[in-house]
Amino acid sequence: MQIVLQGAGAGYEAEHTARIFFPAASLADTVPAEGDLILAVGGTPAMLALVRVGEQTHWQVQRTPADPKEAEYQLCRMLYTLLRAQTGIRPPWGMMTGVRPVRIIHDMRAAGATEAEIRDRFLDHFDCTPGRFQTALEIADLQRPVLEAARPMDYSLYAGIPFCPSRCSYCSFVSRTVGDKHTRALIQPYVDCLCREIEATGQVAAQCGLHLKTLYIGGGTPTSLSADQLRRLMEQMAASFDLHNLQEYTVEAGRPDCTDREKLEVLKEYGATRISINPQTFSDQVLRNIGRRHTAQDILDCYRTARAVGHDNINMDLIAGLPGDTVEGFAQSLRTAISLDPENITVHTLTLKRASNLVVEHRTAAYDDVAAMLDCCEMLVAAGYRPYYLYRQKGTLQNLENIGWSKPGRECLYNIYIMEEIHSILSTGAGGSTKLVSPGGRHGRIERIFNYKYPNEYIDRFETVLARKEGVKQFYAPYIASQAAGRD
C-alpha cells in the first residue's frame, strides 16, 4: 500500500488517518498507475480522497471549507470513511490520531464545554466507540482532583539510567546492555556525571522557587547499577532536594535478573515509596521470545522479596501482543499479576518502534489477537482496580492504547503529571527531555531542553549539559519577576 498526499491540508493528519488502517504503508511522491493506493488531495475549490485496493477503487469529492482546520478535518473524515468501508475495520478510537484522549476532556471542560458536547466530540467528531469514550471519561473524572490541586510552581524530577541486563526485542530506548565491557566501563563515569547534574538541577530549582512533588528514577533499568551506585545516586537525591514533602518517589526495579534483596533494601532505606517490577509476561517462552534472560519464577521471587523488604506500593507492567503470546496466555499472565495483589498494574499494547529489534528483524507478533487480549482487562475491574491514566503511541498495534490501573488511592501521580502536562518535568541523565510548563495554566507555553542521547556523548559533553540548566532559569524568570512586582 502506498500513500500519496497532494495539496494544502493533505499532510500529517491525513497520513496518520491512513496509517490507522495500513500502518506499514509507504509514502510516495507521485500517483502510481497500479497497485494499492491511498490518495488525499487538498486545496481549492475541492478536495479528493481515494482508496484503491486490488481491482476496486472508491473515492469522495467535496467542496473545500474556508476554514483550514475544518478543511483538514473533512479531508481526513472522507479518507477515514472510505478506509473503514473498504477494510471492514472499526478502529476503537475512530479517526483520533492524538496520544492524549483524556486531555481533550480536561481541555474541553476548562473551556466551558458541556458533557454532551464532550460526548459528541468523541462519538461523532472522532467516531470513537462508546466503550473507549467511557474509559477516557472515567479517567478524566478520577484525575480531576489532581489537576485542581496543582500549584503554579510545582514540578517533578526524572533521572534516567540508560543501562539494562539485556535488550528486549520491542525496545527502542537508548539503553546499553551491562554485559558489554565497553558499557561496563561507562557506568561509573555516568553515575558520577548524573550525580553532578542532579546537584545542579536542585540548585536551579531552588533558585526558581519551585516545589518538588514527585521523583522518578527510570530507564533502562535503574537496578542494573550496583547496590553501591544506587546508594550513591539516592544519597545525592536526598542531599540535593528537600524530600520531606514529596508526594511520591518511584524507582523502576523492573528486571528480576538484576534486582536482588540488597538493592531492594537500598531503595527502601533511601526513600522510594513506589517501585515497578515488570514481568511483561508470565510465559517463559514469550520471555525468551523477547530476549529476556529470566523466568516467570524469577519474577515471582523478586516480587515476594520486595514485599518482605517492606515495599508496599508496587507496579507491574504487562504487554499485550508480544511475539508468540496468545489471548489465553495473556489472560493467564493477567490473572497471575492480579493474584500477587500489586497496587498498580499497567497494561501496554505492543508498539512497533522502528529502532527495535522486533521491527528490524521482522519478527511476527500476536497482532491479530491484541484487541481480544485487552478485553481481558475486565478482570482488573472485577479485582477492584480502576483505570487512572491513558496514552497512545504511533505504531501501537491496531491503534490501541496503554492504560495504568490502580487500586483506589494508589494512582501514580508522576504518570498523571507527565501525561496531562500539569507542571514541569525536570529531566536528568542521557536522553533526558526537560519539559517546562508555564505556571498558572495548562494552556500556556511549553518549552523543552534536551540532554545528549547516548551515555558516552552525555559524559563527553557534560559541561554543555550543565550549561543548559540556564534555560530553566530563563523560562521561569518572567514569572519570578511578576511575583516580585506583585509583592512590591
Protein Blocks (a to p, Z undefined) as FASTA:
>chain_A
ZZddedehiafkmmmmmmmmmmmbccdfbdcfbdcdddddeddfbdcddddehjbccddd
ddddfblklmmmmmmmmmmmmmmmmnopacfklmafbfblmlmmmmmmmnopafklmmmm
mmmmnopafklmmmmmmmmmmmmmmmmmpcfkbccdddddfbdfbdcfkbcbdcddfkbm
klmmmmmmmmmmmmmmmmmmmmmmmmnopacfbdcddedjfklpcfklmmmmmmmmmmmp
cfklpcbdcddffblklpcfklmmmmmmnopabdcddekpacfklmmmnopabdfklmmm
mmmmmmmnopabdcddddehiehiafklmmmmmmmmmmnopabdcdddddddfkbmklmn
opacdkllmmmmmmmmmmmmmnopacfbdcddehiahhiacdddddehiacfklmmmmno
mbccddedehiacddddehiakbccddddddfblklmmmmmmmmmmmmmmmmmmmmmmmm
mmmmmmZZ
